[in-house]
Amino acid sequence: MTETWFCICWCGGTGFIASHILDHLLECGFDVVVTARSQAKGERILASIANAPNVVSSVGCKVTYAVVDDIAQLGAFDEAIQSNAPIHYVIHTASPYQLSFSDPLNDCLLPAMNGTISLLTSLQQHASPSLARVVFTSSSAAILNPPNHRDVYDESSWPDDETLNWDIAKDPNAPGDTTYRASKKYAEKAAWKFMDEHKPSWDLATINNTYTFGPLPRSLEVKNGEELKVNTSNERIVDCLTGKWHDKIPPTAPVFTFVDVRDVAVAHVRAMTRPEAGGKRFYVVGGLFSNPRIASVIHGMSRANSIGYEGPQIEKGTDVEVCQDCLMYDDFPYNTHWSFDNTRSKEVLGLEYRKLGESVVDTVKSLKGMGIGMDVLRIDGHCQRTTQGIKVE
């Protein structure tokens, strides 16, 4: 395949979702240009691929990188776009999921907004006529509207301005999740506004994925003495795995929907290449989850093999048995009766979503490969009803 895919990754191409997208594109036979914030990070990306040759298809793909140290600066992408071969597609994975900011305006809101505008402006001014589409990684944060939930969420849904706006989000005392959700909302709105006002020759698609679990990226490296840092969504699996939920399983809120990162990667590539995906948002969500359900899956793995915890072999499209006690303690916001509609992602992108059990099991196995062990003494036991939820003894 002669097409070049240009990956715009603020997190340097080694982020959780970005790394899986990169792997899937290489498997599909695309040549790739990845942006990195420094030469060292660019070389790290190339080294991670060289050490995992199985991710590259037999046709032989070319992977290079371009250094873009500050994506929020207007013109930051100019040189990278002009110095590479004609580009056919761009995927902008935007900002990582994080919930702590010392300066909400400058640490989160402005970088998300300005980075989007900077990229689209550079593409309009310097991209070759071969550019067909830009795929923007948005978030379910730009769809959901807590605490006043809709009955059903789909691609037409946006957070209300009354409950989530710029002034609320930039307040230094604003909760981190409020600032993050606002950054995704306004960054995506800026992208659609740009398309409407400038009407470039290429079109846009957005992926609004929800809470994302799944195996850690192959590019994640841990040096001696360093603590393994995983993406925010997977942190709750690590906490359960290492016994932090022993005394009490924490509330699942604020998110109750999940998707596997491998399905998110497939969604990006198909949104990139399928003509009918242009001009559309895609709510990428696999199903509902709760912390008790995660605990149940990990508990089942520990009982299956408390030493090696290889656990049950989960086939795609199936799920492990979730204990009835855990189901009784699902803490979904039942009083709002909200649900989701992912029909568009299934019909247009052809997604077949992985179940929670498969995603959690594969995540645990990848954590084991990174040196995270299961605290069997805390996990291997029985689920007991308590007034505070499920307690694993």
matplotlib code that plots the C-alpha trace (Angstrom):
import matplotlib.pyplot as plt

x = [0.0, 1.5, -0.7, 0.9, -0.9, 0.2, -0.2, -0.5, 0.1, 0.4, 1.6, 4.5, 3.1, 3.6, 0.3, -2.2, -4.7, -2.1, 0.2, -2.7, -3.7, -0.2, 0.1, -3.2, -2.2, 1.1, -0.8, -3.0, 0.1, 0.2, 3.3, 3.3, 4.7, 4.3, 4.9, 7.0, 7.8, 11.6, 14.1, 14.5, 10.8, 10.8, 13.6, 11.8, 8.8, 11.0, 12.8, 9.6, 8.5, 11.8, 11.5, 8.0, 8.3, 5.0, 3.1, 4.4, 2.7, 4.5, 4.3, 6.9, 5.8, 7.9, 7.7, 9.3, 8.7, 8.7, 9.5, 6.7, 7.6, 4.5, 1.4, -0.5, 1.7, 0.2, 2.4, 3.8, 3.0, 4.0, 7.5, 6.4, 3.7, 5.8, 8.8, 7.1, 5.7, 2.1, -0.2, -3.5, -4.9, -4.3, -5.3, -5.1, -5.1, -5.2, -4.8, -4.5, -7.1, -6.1, -8.0, -5.4, -4.4, -2.5, -3.5, -6.7, -6.6, -3.0, -2.5, -5.7, -8.2, -6.0, -3.6, -6.6, -8.3, -5.2, -3.6, -6.7, -6.8, -3.1, -3.2, -6.2, -4.8, -1.4, -3.2, -5.3, -2.3, 0.3, -1.2, -1.1, -4.3, -3.9, -5.2, -8.6, -9.6, -8.7, -9.8, -10.0, -9.9, -12.6, -14.3, -17.6, -16.9, -18.1, -21.3, -22.4, -24.2, -23.9, -25.6, -28.6, -28.3, -30.3, -32.5, -30.3, -26.9, -25.8, -23.8, -26.3, -25.7, -23.5, -23.0, -25.3, -23.6, -25.3, -23.6, -20.3, -18.8, -15.5, -15.9, -16.7, -13.9, -11.1, -11.8, -8.7, -11.1, -13.0, -12.9, -10.4, -13.0, -15.0, -11.9, -11.1, -14.7, -14.8, -11.5, -12.9, -16.1, -14.6, -11.7, -14.2, -16.5, -13.6, -12.8, -16.3, -16.5, -13.2, -14.7, -17.9, -16.1, -13.2, -14.6, -11.3, -11.0, -10.7, -13.4, -13.5, -14.6, -14.5, -14.1, -15.9, -14.7, -15.7, -13.7, -11.0, -9.6, -7.3, -3.7, -0.9, 1.0, 4.1, 6.0, 5.5, 8.9, 9.7, 13.2, 14.6, 13.1, 10.4, 6.7, 4.7, 2.4, -0.7, -3.5, -6.1, -8.9, -6.7, -5.7, -8.8, -7.9, -4.4, -5.9, -8.2, -5.3, -2.9, -5.4, -6.3, -10.0, -9.7, -11.6, -14.1, -14.7, -14.8, -17.8, -17.7, -18.8, -18.5, -18.3, -20.3, -19.5, -16.4, -14.7, -11.6, -8.6, -8.2, -11.8, -10.9, -7.9, -10.0, -12.6, -9.9, -8.6, -12.0, -13.2, -10.1, -10.7, -14.4, -15.9, -19.2, -17.6, -16.7, -18.5, -19.6, -19.1, -18.9, -19.9, -17.5, -18.8, -18.8, -21.1, -21.7, -19.3, -19.0, -16.2, -17.9, -17.9, -14.2, -13.6, -15.6, -13.6, -10.3, -11.6, -12.5, -9.0, -7.3, -9.5, -8.8, -5.1, -3.9, -0.3, 0.1, -3.4, -3.5, -7.2, -10.0, -9.3, -11.8, -12.8, -13.9, -17.5, -17.9, -17.8, -16.7, -19.3, -20.0, -21.0, -24.6, -23.5, -21.5, -24.4, -26.5, -24.0, -23.8, -23.9, -25.3, -27.4, -30.6, -32.7, -31.8, -32.5, -29.9, -28.5, -26.4, -26.9, -23.8, -25.6, -23.7, -20.3, -21.6, -23.3, -20.8, -17.5, -18.6, -17.4, -17.9, -17.2, -15.3, -17.0, -15.8, -14.5, -12.2, -10.9, -10.2, -8.5, -6.3, -5.4, -4.4, -2.2, -0.5, 0.1, 1.6, 4.0, 5.0, 5.7, 2.4, 1.5, -1.8, -2.2, -3.7, -4.1, -6.4, -8.2, -8.6, -11.7, -15.4, -17.6, -19.4, -22.4, -21.7, -23.5, -20.7, -20.7, -18.7, -15.8, -13.2, -11.7]
y = [0.0, 3.3, 5.6, 7.5, 7.8, 10.8, 10.2, 13.3, 12.2, 14.9, 12.1, 11.3, 8.3, 6.1, 6.8, 4.1, 4.6, 6.0, 3.0, 0.6, 2.7, 2.7, -1.1, -1.7, 0.6, -1.2, -4.5, -3.1, -2.1, 1.6, 3.7, 6.0, 9.3, 9.9, 13.1, 13.2, 16.1, 15.3, 13.3, 11.0, 10.2, 9.7, 7.2, 5.4, 4.9, 3.4, 1.2, -0.2, -1.2, -2.8, -4.9, -6.0, -7.0, -9.0, -5.7, -5.0, -6.7, -8.8, -6.0, -4.1, -0.7, 2.4, 4.2, 7.6, 10.5, 14.3, 16.4, 18.8, 20.1, 22.3, 21.5, 24.4, 26.9, 28.1, 26.7, 23.9, 21.3, 23.3, 21.8, 18.3, 18.4, 20.0, 17.8, 14.4, 12.6, 13.4, 12.5, 10.7, 10.6, 12.2, 10.9, 13.3, 11.5, 14.8, 14.9, 12.0, 11.2, 12.8, 14.4, 16.5, 20.0, 22.7, 25.3, 24.1, 26.9, 26.5, 22.8, 21.5, 23.8, 25.9, 23.1, 21.0, 23.9, 25.4, 22.1, 21.3, 24.6, 24.6, 21.2, 22.0, 25.3, 23.8, 21.1, 23.6, 25.7, 23.0, 19.6, 18.1, 17.5, 13.8, 14.4, 12.8, 12.8, 13.8, 11.5, 13.3, 11.4, 13.0, 11.4, 10.3, 13.4, 15.4, 13.4, 12.7, 15.2, 14.4, 14.9, 15.5, 12.4, 11.9, 8.9, 7.6, 8.9, 8.8, 10.9, 13.8, 14.3, 17.1, 18.3, 21.3, 24.7, 25.4, 22.6, 22.4, 25.7, 27.4, 29.6, 26.7, 24.6, 27.2, 27.8, 26.6, 25.0, 23.1, 19.3, 17.7, 15.7, 18.9, 20.5, 17.4, 17.0, 20.7, 20.4, 17.5, 19.3, 22.6, 20.9, 18.8, 21.8, 23.8, 21.1, 21.0, 24.8, 24.9, 22.5, 24.5, 27.9, 26.9, 24.0, 22.3, 19.7, 16.9, 15.8, 15.0, 12.1, 12.0, 9.0, 9.5, 6.6, 6.0, 4.7, 2.5, -0.7, -3.2, -4.5, -2.0, -0.7, -2.6, 0.7, 1.1, 0.9, 0.7, 1.4, -0.1, 1.7, 3.4, 2.9, 1.5, 4.2, 3.1, 5.0, 6.4, 4.0, 0.9, 2.2, 0.8, -2.7, -2.3, -1.2, -4.2, -6.5, -5.3, -5.5, -1.8, -2.8, -5.3, -3.3, -1.6, -1.5, 2.2, 3.8, 3.2, 6.8, 9.0, 6.7, 3.4, 2.5, 1.0, -0.1, -2.2, -0.2, -2.7, -1.9, 1.8, 1.3, -0.5, 2.3, 4.9, 3.0, 2.2, 5.8, 6.8, 4.7, 4.1, 6.8, 6.7, 7.7, 11.2, 14.0, 11.8, 11.4, 7.9, 7.0, 4.1, 2.2, -1.6, -1.9, -1.2, -1.9, -1.5, -1.9, -5.0, -6.6, -5.9, -7.4, -10.5, -11.1, -10.8, -12.8, -15.6, -15.5, -15.8, -18.8, -20.4, -20.3, -18.5, -18.9, -18.1, -16.6, -17.4, -17.5, -18.6, -18.4, -15.8, -15.8, -12.7, -12.0, -14.0, -13.0, -14.6, -15.4, -12.5, -13.5, -12.7, -10.9, -8.5, -7.8, -7.0, -4.3, -2.6, 1.1, 2.4, 5.6, 3.7, 6.8, 8.4, 5.3, 6.4, 4.1, 4.3, 3.7, 2.6, 1.6, 3.9, 2.5, -1.0, -0.2, 2.2, 0.9, -2.7, -2.9, -6.1, -5.0, -7.1, -8.0, -6.8, -10.2, -10.5, -6.9, -7.3, -10.7, -9.5, -6.3, -8.4, -10.6, -7.6, -6.2, -9.5, -9.1, -5.7, -7.1, -6.3, -9.4, -10.4, -10.0, -13.5, -13.1, -10.1, -11.3, -15.0, -15.5, -15.0, -12.0, -11.1, -8.7, -5.8, -2.5, -0.8, -2.9, -6.0, -6.9, -9.4, -11.3]
z = [0.0, -1.0, 1.1, 4.0, 7.3, 9.3, 13.0, 15.2, 18.8, 21.5, 23.8, 21.5, 19.8, 22.9, 24.5, 25.3, 22.4, 20.0, 20.3, 19.5, 16.6, 15.3, 15.6, 13.8, 10.9, 10.5, 10.5, 7.7, 5.7, 6.0, 5.9, 9.0, 10.1, 13.8, 15.6, 18.8, 21.1, 21.0, 19.0, 22.0, 22.1, 18.3, 18.5, 21.4, 19.1, 16.4, 18.8, 20.3, 16.8, 16.0, 19.2, 18.2, 14.5, 14.7, 14.5, 11.0, 8.2, 5.6, 3.0, 4.8, 6.2, 6.7, 10.0, 10.5, 13.0, 12.9, 15.9, 17.0, 20.5, 21.1, 19.1, 20.6, 18.7, 15.4, 12.6, 14.8, 12.2, 9.1, 8.7, 9.5, 6.9, 4.2, 4.7, 4.2, 1.3, 0.2, 3.1, 2.6, 6.1, 9.5, 12.9, 15.7, 19.0, 20.9, 24.7, 27.0, 29.6, 32.9, 35.8, 37.7, 36.6, 38.5, 36.0, 34.2, 31.5, 30.4, 31.3, 29.6, 28.0, 25.8, 24.6, 23.6, 21.7, 20.2, 19.2, 17.2, 15.5, 14.8, 13.1, 11.0, 9.9, 8.9, 6.9, 5.1, 4.2, 3.4, 3.0, -0.5, -2.5, -1.7, 1.9, 2.1, 5.8, 9.3, 12.1, 15.5, 18.8, 20.8, 23.8, 25.3, 27.6, 24.6, 24.5, 28.1, 30.2, 33.9, 36.3, 34.1, 32.0, 28.7, 28.3, 25.4, 24.3, 20.7, 18.2, 18.4, 22.1, 23.5, 27.1, 28.0, 28.1, 31.4, 33.2, 31.3, 29.9, 29.6, 32.6, 34.9, 33.6, 33.8, 37.5, 39.5, 42.0, 39.3, 39.6, 37.3, 35.4, 34.7, 33.1, 31.1, 29.8, 28.8, 27.0, 24.9, 24.2, 23.1, 21.1, 19.1, 18.6, 17.3, 14.8, 13.4, 13.4, 11.4, 8.8, 8.5, 8.1, 5.9, 3.9, 3.1, 0.4, 3.0, 5.5, 9.2, 11.4, 15.2, 17.5, 20.8, 22.7, 26.3, 29.3, 27.6, 29.0, 27.4, 27.1, 27.8, 24.7, 23.7, 23.8, 27.6, 29.2, 32.9, 34.2, 37.4, 40.4, 38.4, 39.1, 36.2, 34.9, 33.1, 31.5, 33.8, 32.8, 33.5, 36.9, 38.5, 37.2, 38.7, 42.0, 42.2, 41.0, 43.7, 46.6, 47.1, 46.9, 49.8, 52.4, 50.1, 46.4, 45.4, 43.5, 39.8, 39.0, 37.0, 34.0, 33.6, 30.0, 28.6, 25.4, 24.7, 23.3, 20.4, 19.2, 19.5, 17.3, 14.7, 14.8, 14.0, 11.0, 9.5, 10.1, 8.2, 5.2, 4.7, 2.5, 4.3, 7.6, 6.5, 8.2, 11.1, 14.8, 16.2, 19.8, 20.4, 23.4, 24.0, 27.0, 30.7, 33.4, 37.2, 39.7, 41.2, 37.8, 37.3, 40.8, 39.9, 36.7, 38.5, 41.5, 39.0, 37.5, 40.9, 41.8, 38.5, 39.0, 42.2, 41.3, 37.6, 37.3, 33.6, 34.1, 31.7, 28.0, 26.8, 23.1, 21.4, 21.8, 25.0, 28.6, 31.8, 34.4, 36.8, 40.2, 41.2, 44.4, 42.3, 39.9, 43.0, 43.8, 40.4, 41.2, 38.0, 38.2, 37.9, 38.8, 35.5, 33.3, 30.7, 28.0, 24.9, 21.2, 19.3, 16.1, 13.9, 14.9, 14.2, 10.9, 9.3, 10.9, 11.3, 14.9, 16.9, 20.4, 22.9, 26.2, 29.6, 30.6, 27.6, 28.0, 31.7, 31.4, 28.6, 30.6, 33.6, 31.4, 29.9, 33.4, 34.5, 31.6, 32.9, 36.4, 38.1, 40.2, 41.6, 45.4, 45.8, 49.6, 49.1, 46.0, 46.3, 48.5, 48.3, 47.5, 50.6, 50.9, 53.1, 53.8, 51.9, 48.8, 47.8, 50.1, 48.8, 51.7]

ax = plt.figure().add_subplot(projection="3d")
ax.plot(x, y, z, "-o")
ax.set_aspect("equal")
plt.show()
